[in-house]
Amino acid sequence: MTSLARHVFLHPSTFPSAIVVAKHTLQVEPADPRIRSIRLGRLPTHPASSPDPAATSRFASKFGKMKEVTRKMMTDVALFAMSQVAFYYAFKYVMSSLDPNRQKRQDTKKVADAKLGKLGLRGKDLELNEYEEQISAELILPEDIPVDFASIGGLDGIISSLQESVIAPLCYPELFANASGLLGAPKGVLLYGPPGTGKTMLAKALAKESGATFINMHVSTLTNKWFGESNKLVAALFSLARKLQPSIIFIDEIDSFLRERATGDHEVTGMMKAEFMTLWDGLTSSTDRIMVLGATNRPNDIDSAILRRLPKRYAVSLPSAAQREKILSIMLSATSLDPKFSMTELVKRTEGYSGSDLKELCRNAAMRPVREFLRSKAGRESVAERRRLAAAGVGSGVDNTPVGTLTPSEGEVVAAAAPTSKIESRPLRNSDFFVIDSAATPVNGSRSGPMAVDEDPLD
């Protein structure tokens, strides 16, 4: 039927005799008898056709030349493309080798990969760009933080409020789902108060117990000498926090970064602040579970637009007597105290002390019995013995002394002294807390103050 589709059948009674019907076929003897009858009756002329050798030769010659030109052109295009690709990668390698920050970026990437791996966040579903990897190096691992809420004394009210209004909405969003939008975690929290009152310690405990991704943001990480790079880093900060939400971005000394804007500010600083505020609480950030936590001792220097984005503000003031007692109890819980030690007297004499002042006071007090032992005759002999044993390779964990270098009597002395030589200091007394060290330089060169009760008699 394929041959029939190629033929046109015209009846001679319908059309004038001047009309000629032509057909072409590759089969001289068609199998269909109707076709044979047409060929024998109505199509009397059957000219045989064969290809012209000369025309065929000319066509083959032209086609061969065209094919050769096309092949050469395609080869040139392929070589050019390969050379361009090779030049691109070679140029990129040379430029990366000359980059002074190449090693820093590689180290940052290793740190970021290690932290993301420990947090179980490295995988196919988490794709980070170059800027996000740089920010991810600021992630805080909960196991690296030795502070929790139980180790913070005197701030029970603030801790309870943080647990209810910050941690719970971030970690249990379905519990705080509300059509009116009144429930939910605040966009920002500000901890402010005098230096040394425990603001940073609260942030550490929050990072350990919140269960949220905690980014300890340093301002130096967001600053870059190239124009526009700081804005990209700020955008990467929030895009990373969005990918790892719920997230908490902590900025210590937030007043140094987001201080009051003025006409004299640098253009880059103003653009970076505007980018930060837009991504923090802009048009597209209403559903993000991202909270910014700031700490400062100068809240009046913070920009008013930033304060508006920090609705939860906690004043961390100097501890009261009850708070100081709890702080001291926590700090001295693992320390041996004299039977006559009076916590009430110590609390009474530390009026006006901050949390960091109390910690330094306890550290100096714990050093006094150690100093007494080191300056005593027994202490000097014990130190000399320890040095001799260390030189002999005993007590250091690795015995570097060759066999046979010690005489039998010396070996007996070393073997007997190593396990029994234990250094112990006396328990702490109240007087240890109020004796200044004459070798230390007091603040402002003065030796007067709440700790300067009397001189250290050992000096």
C-alpha positions in Angstrom: 0.0 0.0 0.0 3.0 2.2 0.3 3.5 2.2 -3.4 -0.2 3.0 -4.0 0.0 6.0 -1.8 2.7 7.5 -4.1 0.5 7.2 -7.3 -2.1 9.5 -8.7 -4.9 7.7 -10.6 -6.6 9.8 -13.3 -9.4 8.4 -15.5 -9.0 9.5 -19.1 -12.8 10.1 -19.6 -12.8 12.7 -16.9 -9.8 14.9 -18.0 -8.6 16.0 -21.4 -6.2 13.7 -23.2 -3.5 16.3 -22.9 -3.1 15.4 -19.3 -0.3 13.0 -18.7 -0.1 10.9 -15.6 3.4 10.0 -14.4 4.5 7.6 -11.7 7.7 6.6 -10.2 8.6 3.5 -8.4 11.6 1.5 -7.3 9.9 -1.8 -8.2 9.8 -2.5 -11.9 7.5 -5.5 -11.4 4.9 -4.5 -8.7 3.3 -7.4 -6.9 -0.2 -5.8 -7.0 -2.0 -6.8 -10.3 -3.9 -3.5 -10.4 -0.6 -1.7 -10.5 0.5 -4.0 -13.3 -2.7 -3.3 -15.3 -2.2 0.4 -15.0 1.4 0.1 -16.1 0.4 -2.1 -19.1 -2.7 -0.3 -20.1 -3.0 3.3 -19.2 0.7 4.1 -18.7 2.2 2.9 -21.9 5.5 4.7 -21.6 7.9 3.4 -19.0 11.2 5.2 -19.3 14.0 3.7 -17.3 16.0 6.2 -15.2 19.5 5.7 -13.8 21.8 8.2 -11.9 24.1 10.4 -14.0 27.7 9.4 -13.2 29.0 12.9 -13.8 26.4 14.6 -11.7 26.9 12.0 -8.9 30.7 12.7 -9.0 30.1 16.5 -8.8 27.7 16.2 -5.9 30.0 13.8 -4.0 33.0 16.2 -4.6 31.0 19.2 -3.3 29.6 17.3 -0.3 33.0 16.0 0.6 34.5 19.4 0.6 31.7 20.8 2.7 32.0 17.9 5.1 35.7 18.6 5.5 35.1 22.3 6.2 32.4 21.4 8.7 34.7 19.0 10.5 37.5 21.5 10.7 35.1 24.2 12.0 33.8 21.9 14.7 37.3 20.9 15.7 38.3 24.5 16.1 35.2 25.3 18.1 35.9 22.4 20.5 39.5 23.3 20.9 38.6 26.9 21.6 36.0 25.9 24.2 38.4 23.5 25.9 41.2 26.2 26.0 38.8 28.7 27.6 37.7 26.3 30.3 41.3 25.4 31.0 42.3 29.1 31.2 39.3 29.8 33.5 40.3 27.1 36.0 44.0 28.0 35.8 43.3 31.6 36.4 41.0 30.7 39.3 43.7 28.5 40.8 46.3 31.2 40.5 44.1 33.9 42.0 43.1 31.7 44.9 46.8 30.9 45.5 47.5 34.6 45.7 44.6 35.3 48.0 45.9 36.3 51.5 42.7 35.0 53.2 42.8 31.6 51.5 44.1 29.7 54.5 41.8 31.5 56.9 38.8 30.5 54.7 39.9 27.0 54.6 40.3 26.9 58.4 36.9 28.5 58.8 35.4 25.9 56.6 36.9 23.0 58.6 35.7 24.5 61.8 32.2 25.0 60.4 32.0 21.4 59.0 33.1 20.0 62.3 30.5 22.0 64.3 27.7 21.2 61.8 28.7 17.5 61.9 28.5 17.4 65.7 25.2 19.1 65.6 24.0 16.6 63.0 23.2 19.4 60.6 25.7 18.5 57.8 23.9 16.6 55.0 22.4 16.7 51.6 19.4 18.8 52.8 21.7 21.6 54.1 23.5 23.5 51.4 25.5 26.6 52.5 27.2 29.2 50.4 30.6 30.7 51.2 29.2 33.4 53.4 27.0 31.1 55.4 29.9 28.7 56.0 31.9 31.6 57.4 29.0 32.5 59.8 28.5 28.8 60.8 31.9 28.9 62.4 30.3 31.0 65.1 27.9 28.2 66.1 28.1 27.2 69.8 27.9 23.6 70.7 26.0 22.8 73.9 28.6 20.3 75.1 31.3 23.0 75.0 29.5 25.2 77.5 30.2 24.4 81.2 27.4 26.7 82.5 23.7 25.9 83.0 20.9 27.6 84.9 21.6 25.6 88.0 25.1 27.1 88.3 23.8 30.6 88.2 22.8 32.0 91.6 20.6 35.0 92.4 18.9 35.3 89.1 16.0 32.9 89.5 13.3 35.5 88.4 15.1 36.2 85.1 15.8 32.6 84.5 12.2 31.6 85.0 11.0 34.4 82.7 13.5 33.3 80.0 12.4 29.7 80.2 8.7 30.7 79.8 8.9 33.5 77.3 11.9 32.6 75.2 12.8 29.0 75.3 9.3 27.5 75.3 8.0 29.5 72.3 11.1 28.7 70.3 11.1 25.0 71.0 7.3 24.3 71.2 5.7 26.6 68.6 2.6 24.5 68.4 1.9 25.2 72.0 2.0 29.0 71.4 0.1 28.9 68.0 -2.5 31.6 68.1 -4.5 33.2 65.3 -4.1 36.7 66.9 -0.4 36.4 67.0 -0.2 37.5 70.6 1.6 34.3 71.6 5.1 33.5 70.5 8.7 34.2 71.1 9.9 37.8 71.1 12.0 39.0 68.2 14.7 40.3 70.6 15.8 40.1 74.3 18.1 42.6 75.9 20.2 41.9 79.1 21.5 45.1 80.6 23.2 46.1 83.8 26.5 46.9 85.4 29.6 44.9 84.3 30.1 41.6 85.9 26.5 40.9 86.9 26.2 37.7 84.9 24.7 38.8 81.6 27.1 36.7 79.5 26.7 33.8 81.8 23.0 33.9 81.4 23.5 33.8 77.6 25.7 30.8 77.9 23.2 28.9 80.0 20.5 29.9 77.6 22.6 28.4 74.7 23.1 25.2 76.7 19.5 24.6 77.7 17.4 26.2 75.0 17.8 23.4 72.4 17.9 26.0 69.7 20.7 26.8 67.3 22.9 29.3 69.1 25.1 31.7 67.0 27.6 33.7 69.1 28.0 36.6 66.7 31.2 38.7 66.8 31.1 42.1 65.1 34.5 41.4 63.5 33.0 38.5 61.6 30.5 40.9 59.9 33.0 43.5 58.9 34.9 43.4 55.7 37.2 45.8 53.9 35.5 45.2 50.5 32.4 47.3 49.7 29.2 45.3 49.9 30.7 42.2 51.6 29.5 43.2 55.1 25.9 43.3 53.8 26.3 39.8 52.3 27.6 38.5 55.6 24.6 40.1 57.5 22.3 38.4 54.9 24.1 35.1 55.4 23.7 35.4 59.2 20.0 35.5 58.9 19.7 33.0 56.1 21.8 30.5 58.1 19.6 31.2 61.2 16.5 30.6 59.0 17.8 27.3 57.7 18.7 26.1 61.3 15.7 27.6 63.1 14.8 27.8 65.9 17.8 30.0 66.3 19.2 32.5 68.8 21.7 35.1 67.6 23.7 36.4 70.6 25.6 39.8 70.3 27.7 40.7 73.4 28.2 44.4 73.9 25.5 45.1 71.4 25.9 48.9 71.9 29.2 48.9 70.1 27.6 47.4 67.0 24.1 48.9 66.9 24.6 52.2 68.6 22.6 55.3 67.9 22.8 56.3 64.2 24.2 59.7 63.4 24.9 61.8 60.3 28.6 61.3 60.9 28.5 57.5 60.6 30.3 55.8 57.8 28.2 54.8 54.8 29.1 51.1 55.2 28.1 51.1 58.9 24.7 52.7 58.1 24.0 50.2 55.3 25.0 47.3 57.5 22.7 48.4 60.3 19.8 48.9 57.9 20.4 45.5 56.4 20.5 43.9 59.9 17.2 45.6 61.0 15.4 44.7 57.7 16.3 41.1 57.9 15.6 40.9 61.7 12.1 42.3 61.6 11.2 43.1 58.0 8.3 42.2 55.7 9.3 38.6 55.1 10.5 37.7 58.7 7.1 37.4 60.5 7.1 33.6 60.5 10.7 33.0 61.3 11.7 31.6 64.7 14.8 33.7 65.0 15.6 35.7 68.2 18.4 38.2 68.7 19.8 38.2 72.2 21.9 41.2 73.2 23.9 42.1 76.3 25.2 45.5 77.2 26.1 47.8 80.2 25.2 50.9 78.2 21.6 50.6 77.0 21.2 54.3 76.4 23.7 54.1 73.5 21.6 51.6 71.5 19.6 53.0 68.6 15.9 53.5 69.3 14.9 51.4 66.3 17.0 48.5 67.7 15.4 49.0 71.2 12.0 48.7 69.5 13.0 45.3 68.3 14.1 44.3 71.8 10.8 44.2 73.6 11.9 41.9 76.4 14.5 43.7 78.5 15.9 42.3 81.8 17.8 44.5 84.2 20.6 42.4 85.7 21.6 44.5 88.7 24.1 44.0 91.5 23.1 41.0 93.7 21.4 41.5 97.0 22.4 39.8 100.2 20.3 36.8 99.5 21.6 36.6 96.0 25.2 37.0 97.1 24.7 34.1 99.6 23.4 31.8 96.9 26.2 32.8 94.5 28.9 32.2 97.2 27.3 28.9 98.1 27.5 27.7 94.5 31.1 28.9 94.1 32.3 27.3 97.4 30.3 24.1 97.1 33.4 22.0 96.1 35.8 23.8 98.5 36.9 22.7 101.9 35.8 25.2 104.5 36.9 25.7 108.1 34.4 24.6 110.8 34.3 28.2 112.1 33.6 29.6 108.6 30.7 32.1 108.6 28.8 32.6 105.4 26.7 35.3 107.0 29.8 37.4 107.8 31.1 36.9 104.3 27.8 38.0 102.7 27.6 41.1 105.0 31.1 42.2 104.1 30.6 41.9 100.3 28.0 44.6 99.9 28.3 46.2 96.5 30.1 43.2 94.9 29.1 42.0 91.5 29.1 38.3 90.5 32.5 38.6 88.8 33.9 40.4 91.9 32.7 37.5 94.1 34.3 35.0 91.8 37.6 36.8 91.9 37.3 37.1 95.7 36.8 33.4 96.1 39.7 32.6 93.7 42.1 34.9 95.7 40.9 33.3 99.0 41.5 29.8 97.6 45.0 30.8 96.6 46.0 31.8 100.1 46.2 28.3 101.7 48.2 27.2 98.6 50.6 30.0 99.0 51.1 29.2 102.7 51.9 25.6 101.8 54.4 26.6 99.0 56.2 28.9 101.4 56.4 26.5 104.3 59.4 24.1 104.8 57.3 21.1 104.1 56.1 22.7 100.9 59.6 23.6 99.7 60.7 20.0 100.4 57.7 18.6 98.6 58.3 20.8 95.6 61.9 19.8 95.5 60.9 16.1 95.8 58.4 16.5 93.0 61.0 18.1 90.7 63.5 15.3 91.4 60.8 12.7 90.7 59.8 14.5 87.5 63.5 14.5 86.4 63.6 10.7 87.1 60.4 10.2 85.0 58.2 9.2 88.0 54.7 10.7 88.4 54.7 12.3 84.9 52.8 9.5 83.3 55.7 8.5 81.2 58.8 6.8 82.6 61.8 8.2 80.6 64.4 6.8 82.9 66.5 4.0 81.4 66.6 0.8 83.4 69.7 0.6 85.6 70.3 4.3 85.9 69.1 4.4 89.5 70.8 2.5 92.3 68.7 0.1 94.4 68.4 2.5 97.3 67.4 5.4 95.0 64.8 3.2 93.3 63.3 2.3 96.6 63.1 6.0 97.6 61.4 7.0 94.3 59.0 4.1 94.4 58.1 4.8 98.0 57.7 8.5 97.5 55.8 8.6 94.2 52.4 7.2 95.4 52.4 8.7 98.9 53.5 12.3 98.1 50.1 14.1 98.2 49.8 17.8 98.5 46.9 19.1 100.6 46.1 22.7 101.7 44.2 23.7 104.8 40.5 24.7 104.7 39.4 28.2 103.9 38.8 30.7 106.7 36.9 34.0 106.6 40.1 35.9 107.0 41.4 34.5 103.7 38.8 36.5 101.8 39.9 39.9 102.9 43.7 39.9 102.6 45.1 41.5 99.5 48.1 40.3 97.6 50.9 42.8 97.8 52.3 41.5 94.5 49.1 42.4 92.7 48.5 45.9 91.3 45.1 47.3 92.5 42.8 49.2 90.2 43.9 52.8 89.7 47.0 52.1 91.7 45.1 52.3 95.0 45.3 49.7 97.7 42.1 50.8 99.4 38.8 49.1 98.7 36.4 46.5 100.1 39.0 43.7 99.9 41.9 45.7 101.5 41.3 44.7 105.1 44.9 44.1 106.1 48.2 43.2 104.5 49.1 39.6 103.7 51.4 38.6 106.6 53.2 36.1 104.4 54.7 39.0 102.4 
